[in-house]
């Protein structure tokens, strides 16, 4: 049975990886010469190559062990995107005011974390399902809440769950700041690494693909 392993790909290797989001659009050229463009998927999917993060034979061994433990592409896992891992700019520290994640109605206690890209009608809301729980900061109407006392982070869904008595009032703006990981899996069934090639500087390809889990 497929599942998700709540473990993180080795950080030292992930910070040297390459990759990023991919959009899939269908572009049809009409007889008039104009184009008709349609999005084939609502959200971008991220692809990475962890091979560029390898720096030593110990790194190769770490990836081999991680690959075996995940049974290849069978199980998903956490990956730290070196380019996009915070609710704020990479050089900044997350703040409870970074991202608007909902508006209270006096009854709703669970709020899904999201990260917004762009402004206005063109903005895209990316679901953040695997935050780093201990980094999550939450504010209601600009007032920072206290972890455990006012809210907790659901380890299964990544949602912020307000404690009884702390549920946001009707119309209250809920914001959050956090660090997060991307759920991914290996996008291959076989690892192929040559010792002589690695010593010569030839980097193996280790593709990872985002999963929506």
C-alpha positions as CSV (number, residue, x, y, z in Angstrom):
1,X,0.0,0.0,0.0
2,X,1.3,3.5,-0.9
3,X,1.9,5.9,1.9
4,X,3.8,8.9,3.1
5,X,6.8,8.6,5.3
6,X,7.1,11.7,7.6
7,X,10.9,12.0,7.2
8,X,13.0,14.6,5.4
9,X,15.4,14.0,2.6
10,X,19.0,14.8,3.8
11,X,19.2,18.6,4.2
12,X,22.8,18.9,3.2
13,X,22.0,17.4,-0.2
14,X,18.7,19.1,-0.8
15,X,20.3,22.6,-0.5
16,X,22.4,21.8,-3.6
17,X,19.6,20.5,-5.8
18,X,18.2,22.1,-8.9
19,X,14.6,22.4,-9.9
20,X,11.4,24.3,-9.5
21,X,7.7,24.5,-10.5
22,X,6.3,23.3,-13.8
23,X,3.1,24.6,-15.4
24,X,1.3,22.5,-18.0
25,X,-0.7,24.5,-20.5
26,X,-2.3,23.6,-23.8
27,X,-1.7,26.1,-26.6
28,X,-3.6,25.8,-29.8
29,X,-2.9,28.1,-32.8
30,X,-6.2,29.1,-34.5
31,X,-6.6,29.6,-38.2
32,X,-6.5,33.3,-37.7
33,X,-3.0,33.0,-36.2
34,X,-4.1,33.8,-32.7
35,X,-3.5,31.4,-29.9
36,X,-5.9,29.8,-27.5
37,X,-4.3,28.9,-24.2
38,X,-5.8,26.6,-21.5
39,X,-4.4,25.5,-18.2
40,X,-4.2,21.7,-17.9
41,X,-3.8,21.8,-14.2
42,X,-4.8,24.3,-11.5
43,X,-1.5,24.2,-9.5
44,X,2.1,24.0,-10.5
45,X,3.9,20.7,-9.8
46,X,7.5,20.9,-8.7
47,X,10.4,18.8,-10.0
48,X,13.9,18.5,-8.6
49,X,17.2,16.8,-9.4
50,X,18.9,15.9,-6.2
51,X,22.0,14.6,-8.1
52,X,23.4,18.1,-8.2
53,X,23.5,18.2,-4.4
54,X,25.9,15.3,-4.0
55,X,29.3,16.4,-2.8
56,X,30.9,13.2,-1.5
57,X,30.6,9.4,-1.5
58,X,29.0,9.7,1.9
59,X,26.3,11.7,0.3
60,X,25.8,9.0,-2.3
61,X,25.5,6.4,0.5
62,X,23.0,8.6,2.3
63,X,20.8,8.8,-0.8
64,X,21.1,5.0,-1.4
65,X,19.9,4.3,2.1
66,X,17.1,6.8,1.8
67,X,16.0,5.4,-1.5
68,X,15.9,1.8,-0.1
69,X,14.0,2.9,3.0
70,X,11.3,4.6,0.8
71,X,11.2,1.5,-1.5
72,X,12.1,3.6,-4.4
73,X,9.1,5.6,-5.7
74,X,6.6,3.7,-3.5
75,X,6.5,6.1,-0.5
76,X,6.5,9.9,-0.4
77,X,8.6,12.0,1.9
78,X,9.5,15.5,2.9
79,X,11.9,17.6,0.9
80,X,13.3,21.0,1.7
81,X,13.1,23.2,-1.4
82,X,16.2,25.4,-1.2
83,X,14.5,28.2,-3.2
84,X,11.1,28.3,-1.5
85,X,10.7,27.0,2.0
86,X,9.2,30.0,4.0
87,X,6.1,32.0,4.2
88,X,8.2,35.1,3.6
89,X,11.3,36.0,1.5
90,X,14.2,33.6,1.8
91,X,16.3,36.1,3.7
92,X,13.6,37.0,6.1
93,X,12.3,35.4,9.3
94,X,8.7,34.1,9.3
95,X,6.2,36.3,11.0
96,X,2.7,35.6,12.2
97,X,1.5,38.2,9.8
98,X,3.1,36.8,6.6
99,X,0.1,35.0,5.0
100,X,-3.6,35.4,5.3
101,X,-5.0,31.9,5.7
102,X,-8.7,32.6,6.4
103,X,-11.5,34.6,8.1
104,X,-13.2,33.5,11.2
105,X,-16.9,32.8,11.4
106,X,-17.1,32.2,15.2
107,X,-17.4,28.4,14.7
108,X,-14.6,27.2,12.4
109,X,-11.6,26.0,14.3
110,X,-9.4,24.5,11.5
111,X,-7.6,26.6,9.0
112,X,-5.5,25.3,6.1
113,X,-2.1,27.0,5.6
114,X,-1.5,28.5,2.2
115,X,1.2,30.7,0.5
116,X,0.1,33.4,-1.9
117,X,2.0,34.2,-5.1
118,X,1.2,37.4,-6.9
119,X,-1.4,40.0,-6.2
120,X,-5.1,40.7,-6.7
121,X,-7.1,38.5,-9.1
122,X,-3.9,37.0,-10.6
123,X,-2.8,35.7,-7.2
124,X,-2.3,31.9,-6.8
125,X,-2.9,30.2,-3.4
126,X,-0.6,27.3,-2.9
127,X,-1.7,24.7,-0.3
128,X,1.0,24.1,2.4
129,X,0.3,20.6,3.7
130,X,3.6,19.9,5.3
131,X,4.7,22.9,7.5
132,X,7.5,22.5,10.0
133,X,5.2,22.4,13.0
134,X,7.5,24.1,15.5
135,X,8.0,27.1,13.2
136,X,4.3,27.9,12.7
137,X,3.2,31.3,14.1
138,X,-0.4,32.4,14.1
139,X,-2.2,35.7,14.6
140,X,-5.8,36.7,14.8
141,X,-6.6,40.3,13.8
142,X,-2.9,41.1,14.1
143,X,-2.5,39.7,17.7
144,X,-0.1,36.8,17.9
145,X,-1.6,33.6,19.5
146,X,0.3,31.3,21.8
147,X,1.3,27.8,20.6
148,X,-0.5,25.0,22.5
149,X,-2.5,27.4,24.6
150,X,-4.4,28.9,21.6
151,X,-3.7,26.5,18.8
152,X,-1.9,23.4,17.6
153,X,-0.8,22.1,14.2
154,X,-2.4,18.9,13.0
155,X,0.4,16.5,12.1
156,X,-1.7,14.7,9.5
157,X,-3.1,17.6,7.5
158,X,-0.8,20.5,8.4
159,X,-3.9,22.6,9.4
160,X,-3.9,25.1,12.3
161,X,-6.4,23.9,14.9
162,X,-7.6,26.4,17.4
163,X,-8.3,25.2,20.9
164,X,-11.8,25.6,22.5
165,X,-12.2,29.1,23.6
166,X,-9.7,30.5,21.1
167,X,-11.8,30.0,17.9
168,X,-11.6,33.2,15.8
169,X,-14.6,35.4,16.0
170,X,-16.8,36.2,13.0
171,X,-14.9,38.4,10.6
172,X,-11.5,38.0,12.4
173,X,-8.6,37.8,10.0
174,X,-6.3,34.8,10.5
175,X,-2.7,35.0,9.4
176,X,0.3,32.7,9.8
177,X,4.0,32.5,9.2
178,X,6.0,29.2,8.9
179,X,8.7,27.2,7.3
180,X,7.6,24.2,5.2
181,X,8.6,21.1,3.2
182,X,7.4,19.8,-0.1
183,X,5.9,16.3,-0.3
184,X,7.7,14.4,-3.0
185,X,8.7,10.9,-4.2
186,X,11.5,9.5,-6.2
187,X,10.6,9.9,-9.9
188,X,12.5,6.7,-10.9
189,X,12.7,3.0,-10.1
190,X,16.5,2.5,-10.2
191,X,19.5,4.4,-8.8
192,X,22.5,4.2,-11.0
193,X,25.8,5.6,-9.7
194,X,29.3,4.9,-11.0
195,X,32.1,5.3,-8.6
196,X,34.6,6.2,-11.3
197,X,32.2,8.6,-12.9
198,X,31.5,10.3,-9.6
199,X,35.2,10.8,-8.9
200,X,35.5,12.3,-12.3
201,X,32.9,14.9,-11.5
202,X,30.0,13.3,-13.4
203,X,26.8,13.9,-11.3
204,X,24.1,11.2,-11.4
205,X,20.5,12.2,-12.0
206,X,18.2,11.7,-9.0
207,X,14.8,13.1,-10.0
208,X,12.2,13.9,-7.4
209,X,8.6,15.0,-8.2
210,X,6.0,16.7,-6.0
211,X,3.0,14.7,-4.9
212,X,-0.3,16.2,-3.7
213,X,-0.6,14.3,-0.4
